[in-house]
Amino acid sequence: MVDANHNRPILVLGLMPRTGTNYLGRMLRTHRDCTTAKTLYEDFLVHSLPDLDDCVEGIATSWPKHWPCHSRLDELRGRLGEALLAFLEDDVRSPGKRPVSKTPSVRGIDRIEHFLPQADVVIVLRQGPATIESGMRSFGWDFETACKRWGKAVQTVLSTAERRKAEGLKPFVLVRYEDLSTDTGRVLNSVAAQLGLDPAGFDRKRLAEFPVYGSSQQDKLNWDPVAKGSTFNPLARAAHWPAHAIRRFDHLSGGLSAKLAYELPYSQGQGRLSAARQRLHDARERLPWRLQQLMRYRP
């Protein structure tokens, strides 16, 4: 069973891939009280909680409705969550230290309190256009699909955070990738305080020379550590996007950038002409798949 007072696991989640979970996760693992996994590079435990919840509900449908065990479903969820974290702890390199694991997804965060109340959750945020441009370079993402995915992830974080606050639950630790990149020391001090870690436990010299893993700035994506060069600027990934691309992103993502204090140089606009233009773009989804591919948009 997980010791809730000492070895609370730290789960680093990202809005989606390319948001910086790898970067922050590796930094946290340098803390003297934290450790990494031997074989589990990305855990996807929280991501799979909706499926596990469906399993619990499926089990319950097999029980007669008058059985009193229906009142123990949250206990069952908690036991399953303990098993997940025990699996995580069994894979650590340094037993007795706090496991740090990561997943580039926020799916399932609305069920964390039922399955994984013993875990501390850190969510990495990143400006939408930069995230999407990085994903298109690295993985060939479809522009419009990625914009919608970013917006859906942001909405998941906002709605879950609001509900947790209303219910008096412990808030998630939110980290903006931009702040982590430009003011690393201050951000790590803040994160450490919220996680109950001693800020002095970080090797500051090592962090000052921390390399980049899997940067989309390289010609070919790889996960070998690369030193930050003078041209390294992850904050300018989408600097070349034209105004219409940014407006299209803002429309597809639900105009949620401002909710995370991200200011876009252009917004989707409120006029009739702007709305008509966006509806015209939206209509492409009703075309046959092959025509959609021919009209695939890319900044």
C-alpha positions in Angstrom: 0.0 0.0 0.0 1.3 3.5 -0.8 2.5 5.6 2.1 0.4 8.8 1.8 2.7 10.8 4.0 6.1 10.0 2.6 6.3 8.5 -0.8 3.5 10.2 -2.6 4.0 9.5 -6.3 4.3 12.6 -8.6 2.4 12.2 -11.9 3.4 14.7 -14.5 0.7 15.1 -17.1 0.6 17.3 -20.3 -2.3 18.8 -22.2 -1.1 16.6 -25.1 2.3 15.5 -26.6 4.9 18.3 -27.2 3.9 20.3 -24.1 7.0 19.7 -22.0 6.2 16.7 -19.8 9.5 15.1 -20.7 11.4 18.3 -19.8 9.7 18.8 -16.4 9.7 15.1 -15.6 13.4 14.7 -16.1 14.1 17.9 -14.0 12.0 16.6 -11.1 13.8 13.3 -11.2 17.1 15.1 -10.5 15.7 16.0 -7.0 17.5 14.0 -4.3 14.1 12.8 -2.9 12.7 11.6 -6.3 13.4 8.7 -8.5 12.6 7.4 -12.0 11.3 4.2 -13.4 13.4 1.3 -14.7 11.1 0.2 -17.5 8.0 2.4 -17.5 8.9 5.5 -19.5 5.3 6.8 -19.8 2.7 5.3 -17.5 -0.7 6.4 -19.0 -2.3 5.4 -15.6 -4.5 8.5 -15.4 -5.2 8.4 -19.1 -6.7 4.9 -18.7 -8.9 5.7 -15.6 -12.1 6.2 -17.7 -11.6 2.6 -19.0 -11.0 1.3 -15.5 -14.1 3.2 -14.3 -16.1 1.5 -17.1 -14.8 -1.8 -15.8 -16.0 -1.0 -12.3 -19.5 0.0 -13.5 -19.6 -3.2 -15.7 -18.9 -5.3 -12.6 -21.6 -3.5 -10.7 -24.2 -4.2 -13.4 -23.7 -7.9 -12.7 -24.8 -7.5 -9.0 -28.4 -7.5 -8.1 -29.5 -4.0 -7.3 -30.5 -4.8 -3.8 -27.0 -5.9 -2.8 -25.4 -3.5 -0.3 -22.0 -3.8 -2.1 -23.1 -1.1 -4.5 -22.3 1.4 -1.9 -18.7 0.2 -1.9 -17.9 1.1 -5.5 -15.6 3.9 -4.5 -13.7 1.5 -2.2 -13.2 -0.8 -5.2 -11.9 2.2 -7.3 -9.5 3.0 -4.5 -8.2 -0.5 -4.2 -7.6 -0.6 -8.0 -5.8 2.7 -7.8 -3.6 1.4 -5.0 -2.7 -1.5 -7.3 -1.7 0.9 -10.1 0.5 2.9 -7.8 2.1 -0.3 -6.3 2.9 -1.3 -9.9 4.5 2.1 -10.4 6.5 1.8 -7.1 7.7 -1.7 -7.9 9.5 -0.3 -11.0 11.5 2.5 -9.4 15.3 2.7 -9.5 15.6 4.0 -5.9 13.1 2.4 -3.5 12.0 4.8 -0.7 12.1 7.9 -2.9 9.1 9.5 -4.6 8.4 8.1 -8.0 8.1 10.6 -10.8 6.2 9.4 -13.9 4.8 11.2 -16.9 2.0 11.0 -19.5 1.4 13.5 -22.3 -2.4 13.5 -21.8 -5.0 14.8 -19.4 -7.7 12.3 -20.2 -9.0 10.8 -16.9 -8.0 13.7 -14.6 -11.7 14.0 -13.6 -11.5 10.5 -11.9 -8.2 11.0 -10.1 -9.8 11.6 -6.7 -11.6 8.2 -6.9 -8.7 6.1 -8.0 -5.4 7.9 -7.2 -6.0 10.3 -4.2 -2.5 9.4 -2.9 -0.8 10.9 -6.0 0.3 14.5 -6.6 -0.5 15.7 -10.0 1.4 18.3 -12.1 -0.1 19.4 -15.4 2.2 21.1 -18.0 0.5 23.7 -20.2 1.9 25.1 -23.4 0.7 27.8 -25.8 -1.5 26.2 -28.5 0.1 27.3 -31.8 3.6 26.3 -30.5 2.3 22.9 -29.3 0.6 22.2 -32.6 3.5 23.4 -34.8 5.9 21.2 -32.8 3.5 18.2 -33.2 3.2 18.8 -37.0 7.0 18.9 -37.3 7.6 15.8 -35.1 4.6 13.6 -35.8 2.9 14.9 -38.9 -0.2 16.0 -37.0 -3.2 17.3 -38.9 -3.6 21.0 -38.2 -7.3 21.1 -37.6 -7.5 17.9 -35.6 -4.7 19.1 -33.3 -6.3 22.5 -32.7 -9.5 20.8 -31.6 -7.5 18.4 -29.4 -5.7 21.2 -27.7 -9.0 23.0 -27.0 -10.6 19.9 -25.6 -7.6 19.2 -23.3 -7.7 22.8 -22.0 -11.5 22.5 -21.3 -10.9 19.3 -19.4 -8.3 20.9 -17.2 -10.4 24.0 -16.6 -13.6 22.2 -15.8 -11.9 19.6 -13.5 -9.9 22.3 -11.7 -13.1 24.3 -11.1 -15.0 21.3 -9.8 -12.1 20.3 -7.5 -12.0 23.8 -6.0 -15.7 23.8 -5.4 -15.4 20.4 -3.7 -12.4 21.4 -1.5 -10.1 19.0 -3.2 -6.3 19.5 -3.5 -5.6 21.6 -6.6 -3.4 20.3 -9.4 0.0 21.9 -9.8 -0.2 23.9 -13.1 3.1 24.7 -14.9 3.4 26.8 -18.0 6.1 25.4 -20.3 7.0 29.0 -21.3 7.7 29.9 -17.6 9.7 26.7 -17.0 11.9 27.5 -20.0 12.6 31.1 -19.2 12.6 31.2 -15.4 13.5 27.6 -14.5 14.7 28.3 -10.9 11.6 30.2 -9.8 9.2 27.7 -11.3 11.0 24.7 -9.8 11.0 26.4 -6.4 7.2 26.9 -6.7 6.6 23.4 -7.9 8.7 21.9 -5.1 6.8 23.9 -2.5 3.5 22.6 -3.8 4.7 19.0 -3.9 6.3 19.1 -0.4 9.8 18.9 -1.8 12.8 20.8 -0.4 13.9 23.3 -3.1 17.5 22.8 -2.0 17.3 19.2 -3.2 17.8 20.2 -6.8 21.3 20.3 -8.3 21.2 23.8 -9.6 24.4 23.5 -11.7 23.1 20.4 -13.4 19.8 22.1 -14.1 21.6 25.2 -15.6 23.1 22.9 -18.2 20.0 20.7 -18.7 19.8 19.4 -22.3 16.9 19.1 -24.6 15.2 15.8 -25.3 13.1 15.2 -28.5 13.1 18.8 -29.7 11.2 19.5 -32.9 13.8 22.0 -33.9 16.0 19.2 -35.1 15.7 17.8 -38.7 14.8 14.4 -37.4 13.1 13.6 -34.1 15.2 11.6 -31.6 15.3 11.3 -27.9 19.1 11.7 -27.4 20.0 14.6 -25.2 21.1 17.7 -27.1 22.7 20.8 -25.6 20.7 24.0 -26.0 22.3 26.1 -28.8 22.1 29.8 -29.2 19.3 29.3 -31.7 17.2 27.2 -29.5 13.9 28.9 -28.9 10.9 26.6 -28.2 8.7 29.7 -27.6 8.9 30.8 -31.2 7.8 27.5 -32.9 4.7 29.1 -34.5 6.2 32.6 -35.1 5.8 32.1 -38.9 2.1 31.4 -38.7 0.0 33.9 -40.7 -2.9 35.7 -39.2 -5.5 33.4 -40.8 -3.9 30.3 -39.3 -3.9 31.8 -35.8 -7.6 32.9 -36.2 -8.4 29.4 -37.4 -6.7 27.9 -34.4 -8.6 30.2 -32.0 -11.9 29.1 -33.6 -11.2 25.4 -33.5 -9.8 25.5 -29.9 -12.9 27.3 -28.6 -11.1 30.6 -27.9 -9.7 29.1 -24.7 -6.1 30.5 -25.0 -7.1 33.5 -22.9 -8.3 31.2 -20.1 -4.7 30.1 -19.6 -3.4 33.7 -19.9 -2.1 33.1 -23.4 -2.4 36.2 -25.6 -2.7 35.5 -29.3 -1.8 38.2 -31.8 -5.0 37.5 -33.7 -8.3 36.1 -32.5 -11.1 34.4 -34.4 -13.1 37.6 -34.5 -16.7 38.3 -33.8 -18.0 39.8 -37.1 -20.3 38.2 -39.6 -17.6 37.9 -42.2 -15.2 36.2 -39.8 -17.9 33.8 -38.6 -18.9 33.0 -42.2 -15.3 32.3 -43.1 -14.9 29.8 -40.2 -18.2 28.1 -41.1 -16.9 27.6 -44.6 -13.8 25.9 -43.3 -15.9 23.8 -40.9 -18.0 22.6 -43.9 -15.0 20.7 -45.3 -15.5 18.1 -42.6 -18.7 17.0 -44.4 -16.8 16.4 -47.7 -15.6 12.9 -48.7 -12.4 11.9 -47.0 -10.2 12.1 -50.1 -11.3 15.6 -50.8 -10.6 16.5 -47.2 -7.0 15.2 -47.6 -6.6 17.3 -50.8 -7.7 20.4 -48.9 -5.7 19.6 -45.7 -4.7 22.9 -44.1 -1.2 23.6 -42.9 0.3 27.0 -41.8 
